[in-house]
């Protein structure tokens, strides 16, 4: 527990209660993963740093005052469940909608929401068929190339909303490809958990 608290401290300012909540989430992933493959088998031994801490670093990039958040293709709840867990203490009014079309993964997400006592709802539907959400924040991790993410985000984002997309070493290529289809503002922030990764902070999405 102490090691977990120390490892996450540089990434997000969280209480002991939040660390406990995230440890519960780690246990849930380990319990469910053999059945529904929430994370890769190779990364299961390092769930905390590879997935939970990696997701937690997004929290400080959520703009102040954001209440309505949508996480696309939530899968194992990364980053949606993690961000909602941190918000319980810091921004209890903040609500997360986790969109996941896989029914088994949606069942896991509902169990995580119930167990952790977080302010979130699960929609077991594809993002492209879901009615526009008007979200102030859209997040997605390891879901699709940036061009596809922007297509989905444009549908669900409020006018002045912001997107948070963690990306790997090919992020520059993805940005270039997306610019064929969209105009957008994009800030690149170095990942604190992956030397070759970044966080893309995107807003102002419009068709090129």
Secondary structure, 3 states (H helix, E strand, C coil): CHHHHHHHHCCCCCCHHHHHHHHHHHHHHHHHHHHHCCCCHHHHHHHHHHHHHHHHCCHHHCCCCCCEEEEECCCCCCCHHHHHHHHHHHCCCCEEEEECCCHHHHHHHHHHHHHHCCCEEEECCCCCCCCCCCEEEEEEECCCCHHHHHHHHHHHEEEEEEEEEEECCCHHHHHHHHCCCEEEEEEEEECCCCCCCEEEEEEEEEEC
